[in-house]
Amino acid sequence: MKQSENVYKLSFGTIIIINNQLAEVIIDEEVEMNVELVDTYHDFLLSHLRAPFSLLINKKFSYSYTFEAQKIIANIEEIDYMAVLVGTLGSTLATKTIISLKDRENIKIFVTREEALTWLSDQQNKKAVI
């Protein structure tokens, strides 16, 4: 369901399309992301963004994942870079767990939205030059 120009409210949270290759994802408070919700999330990203795309994961709310969802949440190859905005030790630890499951160098943790967006922009710009 579309709320405004670039803001989409889905069953699990909100996705803000910043540009055609960048979106901010905010999962709602107390949601448990399962495989079905991850599939919905991936389908949305693939149908609304141009690959390869980057994501700003804004962990402003507390939520959880099933183990199966943890294994697949960042597994679509169209995701180029992910910046994760954390505000608590718990969200930092949860993010580090997911990064370790992925063994990916393209995911970084940030404490300010501006730093996260700057890093994503820098990564996209470097890739455009190559």
C-alpha positions as a printed Julia matrix, in Angstrom:
130×3 Matrix{Float64}:
  0.0     0.0     0.0
  1.44    3.33   -1.07
  1.17    6.16    1.48
  2.87    8.99   -0.38
  5.11    9.6    -3.37
  7.97    7.32   -2.31
  6.77    5.81    0.99
  5.28    2.31    0.98
  3.65    0.68    4.0
  3.89   -3.1     3.87
  2.64   -5.74    6.32
  5.98   -5.77    8.17
  7.12   -2.15    7.94
  7.82    0.83    5.72
 10.05    1.16    2.67
 11.07    4.61    1.46
 12.38    4.8    -2.1
 15.17    7.4    -1.99
 16.1     6.92   -5.65
 15.77    4.1    -8.19
 18.8     2.32   -6.71
 18.43    3.16   -3.01
 15.74    2.48   -0.42
 15.39    2.86    3.33
 13.78   -0.06    5.15
 12.11    0.34    8.55
 10.7    -2.84   10.12
  7.83   -2.22   12.54
  8.09   -2.68   16.32
  7.86   -6.3    17.53
  7.56   -7.85   14.06
  9.05  -11.31   13.66
 10.47  -11.54   10.16
  9.83  -15.03    8.79
 10.5   -16.57    5.38
  7.11  -15.46    4.04
  7.71  -11.82    5.05
 11.26  -11.92    3.65
  9.84  -13.16    0.33
  7.37  -10.24    0.32
 10.24   -7.86    1.13
 12.45   -9.23   -1.66
  9.58   -9.13   -4.18
  8.94   -5.47   -3.33
 12.61   -4.52   -3.71
 12.94   -6.34   -7.04
  9.8    -4.71   -8.45
 10.49   -1.13   -7.24
 14.27   -0.69   -7.56
 16.75   -0.93  -10.41
 19.47   -3.52   -9.81
 22.05   -3.4    -8.47
 20.58   -1.44   -5.57
 21.6    -0.47   -2.06
 19.64   -0.43    1.18
 19.63    1.64    4.33
 18.25   -0.66    7.04
 16.95    1.65    9.78
 16.69   -0.41   12.98
 14.81    2.24   14.92
 12.38   -0.37   16.25
 12.92   -3.66   18.02
 12.06   -6.72   15.91
 13.31  -10.25   15.4
 13.91  -12.88   12.74
 13.31  -16.58   12.57
 16.56  -18.45   11.97
 15.4   -19.34    8.45
 14.7   -15.66    7.72
 18.14  -14.66    9.07
 19.77  -16.98    6.55
 17.99  -15.47    3.52
 17.28  -11.82    4.44
 20.28  -10.4     2.53
 20.64  -13.19   -0.01
 19.33  -11.66   -3.21
 22.17  -10.9    -5.57
 20.64   -7.58   -6.65
 21.57   -6.04   -3.28
 24.82   -4.18   -3.79
 25.48   -2.47   -0.44
 23.66   -2.36    2.88
 24.12    0.28    5.56
 22.51   -0.65    8.86
 21.52    2.19   11.15
 21.57    0.99   14.78
 20.63    2.71   17.98
 21.12    0.05   20.63
 23.65   -2.59   21.58
 20.99   -5.25   20.89
 20.45   -4.07   17.32
 24.21   -3.9    16.8
 24.69   -7.48   18.02
 21.76   -8.77   15.92
 23.2    -7.07   12.85
 26.67   -8.5    13.47
 25.1   -11.98   13.71
 23.42  -11.56   10.32
 26.62  -10.19    8.77
 28.54  -13.21   10.08
 25.97  -15.56    8.51
 26.45  -13.82    5.17
 30.23  -13.34    5.26
 29.72  -10.18    3.23
 31.99   -7.16    3.0
 29.25   -4.94    1.59
 27.34   -4.47    4.87
 28.39   -1.78    7.36
 26.92   -0.59   10.64
 26.33    3.12   11.37
 24.97    5.19   14.24
 23.78    8.19   12.19
 21.55    8.23    9.12
 23.75   10.85    7.45
 26.89    8.7     7.76
 25.02    5.69    6.4
 23.65    7.6     3.39
 27.06    9.15    2.69
 28.73    5.71    2.72
 26.07    4.24    0.41
 26.4     7.19   -1.97
 30.19    6.86   -1.95
 29.97    3.13   -2.71
 27.56    3.68   -5.58
 29.72    6.5    -6.97
 32.9     4.36   -6.8
 31.13    1.57   -8.65
 29.92    4.0   -11.32
 33.5     5.12  -11.97
 34.87    1.57  -12.34
